[in-house]
Amino acid sequence: MKNLAICLLLLLGAVGCGDDYVVYETVDTMVCIPKNDFQVLEYDAASGQACVYDLYLYKGGYNDDGITVKLVVDPSVLDVYNVESGLELKVMPDRYFAFDPEVRLSGDRVMDRAEIRFDAASMLADGIDSSYVLPLSVRADDQGKVRPEKNSVIIRVVMAETRVLDSLTPGSQYA
């Protein structure tokens, strides 16, 4: 009987030791955009600074795993937003922005940023107003996943000169 009790304790102890391994295997590496809703980048051309939006990406889960994510222009994100909000925003033509399409979150690095650069001078010269936005979504490689509820962002660039004109329009958010 005493031997049976010892064997049972050893068996339970062996099963208990495997818990950490199971947890690490079941917690997937996931990436998200913490500011994943509609974002407004206000830009003053007179400032002389570059028109840049810093898109932050976070990684959760078993953080020893590295993951490469891809940023893509995703018009479907804008389609859903337009239907939900009753607006008619348009996708910004790709000649007005630039970004590195891949971001690598390596090993212990749980946060990184992608720099989205806008060509404000060309936007002003061509009359691109704030009805043009940049809808982006994040896609993960096969080493991880993206949180579906935090996988996209819509960026609107509002120029200082445009803000003055928009404030004169009835129903504008600047009125």
PAVOKE-165264 format. One line per 4 residues: number of its first residue (from 1); for each residue x, y, z of C-alpha. Coordinates in steps of 0.5 Angstrom, whole numbers. Each point is the difference from the previous one (the first is absolute). Layout:
NUM	X:Y:Z ~ ...
//
This chain:
1	0:0:0 ~ 6:5:2 ~ 3:-2:-7 ~ -7:2:-4
5	0:6:4 ~ 7:2:-2 ~ -1:-2:-7 ~ -6:4:0
9	4:6:2 ~ 5:0:-5 ~ -5:-1:-5 ~ -4:6:2
13	7:4:1 ~ 2:-2:-8 ~ -6:2:-2 ~ 0:7:3
17	7:1:-2 ~ -2:0:-8 ~ -5:6:2 ~ 5:6:-3
21	2:-4:-6 ~ -8:0:-2 ~ -1:7:2 ~ 6:2:-5
25	-3:-4:-5 ~ -7:3:0 ~ 1:7:1 ~ 1:2:-8
29	4:6:-1 ~ -5:6:-2 ~ 1:7:-3 ~ -4:6:0
33	-1:7:-1 ~ -1:3:7 ~ -3:7:-4 ~ -4:-4:-5
37	-6:5:-1 ~ -1:6:-4 ~ 7:4:1 ~ 1:7:-2
41	6:3:-2 ~ 0:8:0 ~ 6:3:-4 ~ 2:7:-1
45	4:1:-6 ~ 3:6:3 ~ 3:-4:5 ~ 6:-2:-4
49	-1:-7:3 ~ -1:-7:-4 ~ -7:-2:0 ~ 1:-7:4
53	-5:-4:3 ~ 3:-6:5 ~ -4:-6:0 ~ 2:-4:6
57	-1:-8:0 ~ 0:-4:6 ~ 2:-7:1 ~ -3:-5:6
61	0:-7:1 ~ 6:-4:1 ~ 5:6:-1 ~ 6:-4:-2
65	-3:-2:-7 ~ 2:6:-5 ~ -5:2:-5 ~ 0:3:-7
69	-7:4:-1 ~ -2:3:-7 ~ -3:7:0 ~ -5:0:-6
73	-5:6:-3 ~ -6:-4:1 ~ -6:4:-3 ~ -5:-5:3
77	1:3:7 ~ -2:7:-3 ~ -6:-3:-4 ~ -3:-3:7
81	2:7:4 ~ -4:4:-6 ~ -6:-5:1 ~ 0:1:8
85	1:7:0 ~ -4:2:-6 ~ 6:4:-3 ~ 3:0:-7
89	8:0:1 ~ 4:-2:-5 ~ 7:-4:0 ~ 6:4:-1
93	4:-1:-6 ~ 6:-4:1 ~ 5:6:-3 ~ -2:4:7
97	3:-5:5 ~ 6:-5:1 ~ 1:-5:5 ~ 4:-6:1
101	-5:-6:-1 ~ 4:-4:5 ~ 1:0:8 ~ 4:-5:3
105	-2:0:8 ~ 6:-5:2 ~ 1:-4:6 ~ -1:4:7
109	-2:6:-4 ~ -7:1:1 ~ -1:7:-3 ~ 2:3:-7
113	-3:6:-4 ~ -1:1:-8 ~ 2:7:-2 ~ -6:2:-5
117	3:6:-4 ~ -5:4:-4 ~ 2:5:-6 ~ -3:6:3
121	2:5:-5 ~ -3:-5:-6 ~ -6:-1:4 ~ -1:8:0
125	2:1:-7 ~ -5:-5:-3 ~ -5:2:5 ~ -1:-6:4
129	-5:1:5 ~ -1:-3:7 ~ -6:-5:-4 ~ 6:-4:-2
133	3:-5:6 ~ 5:-5:0 ~ -3:-7:2 ~ 5:-5:3
137	0:-7:3 ~ 5:-4:3 ~ 1:-8:-3 ~ 4:-5:4
141	5:-5:-3 ~ -1:-7:2 ~ 4:1:7 ~ -6:4:3
145	-7:3:0 ~ -3:7:-1 ~ -6:1:5 ~ -6:1:-4
149	-3:6:4 ~ 7:4:0 ~ 3:-2:-7 ~ -2:7:-4
153	0:7:0 ~ -2:6:-4 ~ 4:6:0 ~ -2:7:-3
157	5:6:-1 ~ -3:7:1 ~ 4:6:-2 ~ 0:6:4
161	-3:4:-6 ~ -5:-6:-2 ~ -2:1:8 ~ -2:7:-2
165	-4:-2:-6 ~ -4:-5:4 ~ -2:4:5 ~ -4:4:-5
169	-4:-6:-2 ~ -6:-1:4 ~ 0:-7:3 ~ 7:0:1
173	4:-3:6 ~ 4:6:0 ~ -7:5:0
//
